[in-house]
Amino acid sequence: MIARIGLLVATVCVSAASSLLAQGPPGPPGPPRSPKAAAPVDLTGYWVSVIAEDWRWRMVTPLKGDAASIPITPESRKLVDAWDPAKDEAASVQCKAYGAAGVMRLPGRVHITWQDDTTLKLETDAGTQTRLFRFGGTPPPTEKPSWQGYSVANWERPPATPGAPPTLPIFATRIGTRGRSLEVTTTHLRPGYLRKNGVPYGDKVSLTEYFDYYKEPNGDEWFTVTTIVRDPQYLNGPFITSSDFKKEPDGSKWRPTPCTAR
Amino acid sequence: MARSGVPLPARLAEYVAAGLQTGFILALLLACASPAAAQVDFSGQWAPVYHEDNAERIPGPELADYTGLPLNDAARLQADTWDADRISVVSSYQCRPHSADYGMRGLGNLRVWADLDEKQQLVAFHTYMPAWGSERTIWMDGRPHPPDYAEYTFQGFSTGVWEGNMLTITTTHLKTNYYRRNGVPASDKRTVVEHWTRHAEFLTVVTVVTDPVFLTEPLVRSQNWFNDVGQALPAFNCEYASELPGAQEVPNHLPGTNPYLTEFADWYGLELAATRGGAETMYPEYRLKMGAPHSKPPDRCKRYCTCGGGFNCDVNPARR
């Protein structure tokens, strides 16, 4: 009898938990919806970065040697102190500060559109860069390093402890069943700069970003992207920033510019 | 005999058994259900991340650095009168806590815990930050904000609502305070909206401040913490002390007399107008009209160049 009750408890609770977990963004039953159709928030449109943080490290190219706020390694410090923009120009690598790990901190506008049902495209007018957020899949083995790398995206699932084993949620359920965040993981990056004054990241860098949308009482729409850069070569821990973008009514202020090294 | 041919007592027993089973299942479903309104549990120990504006938030801001703030002229006028000796002379400034909004930007270690009622429904979140022993309550039970004539405090009155996995908090009834610790004022007319999101071990809080007295548009900033289960927070002790005995006046700079307003621009090679803040200076197109630095820029960084993730933030370290 006790075993039967236990089985009943487990069945009911698993059923309830599965039901809650399966909720995700609300929608009609049927075949799985595409990432575009299942989007819990609309990130498309033109957005401007509003520089209320790190102003003197973003709105102007910081002074040589200024790596304040970034947890750099001694190896990185040597490169920071040796930064020479003329060498970058001579080597035609003016886009080093416009790679995925740095470009969202640069002043500018981004234009977000759906390239297709499974690919979100983010363009920047600063440096005229294009990032592609691909839902599902993994980087192909032939993927070559590039300024923007290879980005895998998903609509973030409910919070859980990373790597935790599956549990039987008796008398408990998982919470956070209505995630609204976009999670993007980027690898295959060409070495670049976290800041325009040559604070480096290397070819082992990886990038995790979370895009969160919100609307203010005055009607303004914003997203904040939390960026976590991990680089075992040049950072002594994850480098975490969050950058804020306000939605604009149209693309009238969109002005693509080339990369510059200074 | 009943219609089905089953004896009535036996059928009655089946009904009772079925009813009990249904009730049991319903009870179990209720027991398994989480609080209806809760989406994310922010409870825990959170350690701050100082990877933005480290030099401003840890050692403290330079005088007359108003960059990135959508200030109006009234705010600049008041900030220009600031003299840090004021803290040494005026005892009421000495143990003055950061307000709820600046506290989240100045950013300290944070503990969050939840109040649940007897039905395990979320009533409130509480936060504690050791800096000045600041404790907040964020009401989650739908109660309204008090009338305008109610008490104003440094932590204000906060209510929260869920927007999916995001907790949106509105805070009113805040005392006057500051947007930056170099005298940039914040009025008691301001309203603060916060958006809390948790991504794995990271907490991001966006603060949106609307202040009709000192800001020309909302001030939007975001800051980060990581979950640190080993963190333990101490109590905070602050005692008043007369640091400038005999001072006869509140240290200040009358309008037009502050001699230190250009230092920040000179040290970092910046246009002086940009260091005065203002909404216009916060948008990318300002770079097109930005003028020349106030004086010849240094050839390399000479102040606060090595502030990393923690406190290794000397003004001018020996290495250089």
Contacts between the chains, C-beta under 8 A, distances in Angstrom:
chain1	res1	chain2	res2	distance
A	8	B	24	7.4
A	8	B	25	7.5
A	8	B	28	7.5
A	9	B	28	6.0
A	12	B	25	5.6
A	12	B	28	4.5
A	12	B	29	6.2
A	12	B	32	6.8
A	13	B	28	6.7
A	13	B	32	4.5
A	16	B	29	5.6
A	16	B	32	4.6
A	16	B	33	6.8
A	17	B	32	7.0
A	20	B	34	7.5
A	40	B	164	6.6
A	48	B	283	6.4
A	48	B	284	6.7
A	49	B	284	6.6
A	50	B	220	6.2
A	50	B	282	5.4
A	50	B	283	6.7
A	51	B	68	5.9
A	51	B	282	5.0
A	51	B	283	7.4
A	51	B	284	7.7
A	52	B	68	4.5
A	52	B	69	7.1
A	52	B	70	7.8
A	52	B	219	6.1
A	52	B	220	5.9
A	52	B	221	5.1
A	52	B	282	5.9
A	53	B	52	4.8
A	53	B	53	5.8
A	53	B	68	6.3
A	53	B	221	5.6
A	53	B	222	7.4
A	54	B	52	5.2
A	54	B	53	5.8
A	54	B	68	7.8
A	55	B	67	3.8
A	55	B	68	3.8
A	55	B	281	7.8
A	55	B	282	7.6
A	56	B	67	5.9
A	56	B	268	5.6
A	56	B	270	6.4
A	59	B	67	7.7
A	59	B	274	7.2
A	59	B	281	7.5
A	59	B	286	7.0
A	59	B	287	6.2
A	59	B	290	7.7
A	60	B	269	7.6
A	60	B	270	6.6
A	60	B	287	7.8
A	60	B	290	7.6
A	62	B	301	7.1
A	63	B	268	6.6
A	63	B	269	6.1
A	63	B	297	6.8
A	63	B	298	6.2
A	63	B	300	5.7
A	63	B	301	4.2
A	63	B	302	7.9
A	63	B	305	8.0
A	64	B	299	7.0
A	64	B	300	4.3
A	64	B	301	6.5
A	65	B	300	4.6
A	65	B	301	4.2
A	65	B	305	5.3
A	65	B	320	7.5
A	66	B	301	3.7
A	66	B	305	5.1
A	67	B	305	6.6
A	67	B	306	6.9
A	67	B	308	7.9
A	68	B	54	5.5
A	68	B	55	5.2
A	68	B	301	7.9
A	68	B	304	5.3
A	68	B	305	6.2
A	68	B	306	7.2
A	68	B	307	4.2
A	68	B	313	7.7
A	69	B	50	6.6
A	69	B	51	5.1
A	69	B	52	6.0
A	69	B	53	6.8
A	69	B	54	3.8
A	69	B	55	7.4
A	69	B	307	5.9
A	69	B	308	7.6
A	69	B	309	7.8
A	70	B	51	6.7
A	70	B	308	6.8
A	70	B	309	7.9
A	71	B	51	7.2
A	71	B	308	4.6
A	71	B	309	3.8
A	71	B	310	7.9
A	72	B	308	6.7
A	77	B	306	8.0
A	107	B	283	7.7
A	107	B	284	3.8
A	107	B	287	6.3
A	108	B	284	5.1
A	109	B	284	6.8
A	126	B	284	7.4
A	156	B	165	7.5
A	156	B	199	6.9
A	158	B	165	7.6
A	159	B	40	5.9
A	159	B	165	7.4
A	159	B	198	5.7
A	159	B	199	7.7
A	159	B	200	7.2
A	162	B	200	5.8
A	162	B	201	7.7
A	169	B	32	7.2
A	170	B	32	7.6
A	171	B	31	5.6
A	171	B	32	6.1
A	172	B	32	7.1
A	172	B	34	7.5
A	173	B	32	5.9
A	173	B	33	6.7
A	173	B	34	4.7
A	175	B	34	5.2
A	175	B	38	5.6
A	175	B	39	6.0
A	175	B	40	6.5
A	175	B	41	6.5
A	176	B	39	5.2
A	176	B	40	4.8
A	176	B	165	5.1
A	177	B	39	7.4
A	178	B	39	6.2
A	178	B	164	4.3
A	178	B	165	6.3
A	179	B	164	6.4
A	179	B	165	4.8
A	180	B	163	7.2
A	180	B	164	3.8
A	180	B	165	5.8
A	180	B	166	6.4
A	181	B	165	6.5
A	181	B	197	6.5
A	181	B	199	6.7
A	183	B	199	7.4
A	210	B	197	7.2
A	210	B	199	4.5
A	210	B	202	8.0
A	210	B	204	7.3
A	212	B	166	6.4
A	212	B	195	7.0
A	212	B	197	5.0
A	212	B	204	7.1
A	212	B	206	7.7
A	214	B	163	7.2
A	214	B	166	6.6
A	214	B	168	7.2
A	214	B	195	4.9
A	214	B	206	6.9
A	216	B	193	6.5
A	216	B	208	5.8
A	216	B	218	6.7
A	217	B	193	6.9
A	217	B	210	8.0
A	218	B	210	7.5
A	218	B	218	7.1
A	220	B	218	7.2
A	222	B	206	7.6
A	222	B	220	6.6
A	224	B	195	7.5
A	224	B	204	6.7
A	224	B	206	5.2
A	224	B	222	4.9
A	226	B	197	7.8
A	226	B	199	6.4
A	226	B	202	6.6
A	226	B	204	4.7
A	226	B	222	7.6
A	226	B	224	6.6
A	228	B	202	7.0
A	236	B	308	7.6
A	236	B	309	7.7
A	237	B	309	6.2
A	239	B	51	5.7
A	239	B	309	8.0
A	240	B	49	4.8
A	240	B	51	5.2
A	240	B	202	6.8
A	240	B	224	4.9
A	240	B	226	7.6
A	241	B	51	5.5
A	241	B	52	5.6
A	241	B	224	7.6
A	242	B	52	7.6
A	242	B	204	5.3
A	242	B	206	7.5
A	242	B	222	3.8
A	242	B	223	7.0
A	242	B	224	5.8
A	243	B	222	7.6
A	244	B	206	6.8
A	244	B	220	5.0
A	244	B	221	7.2
A	244	B	222	5.7
A	246	B	220	7.6
A	253	B	285	6.9
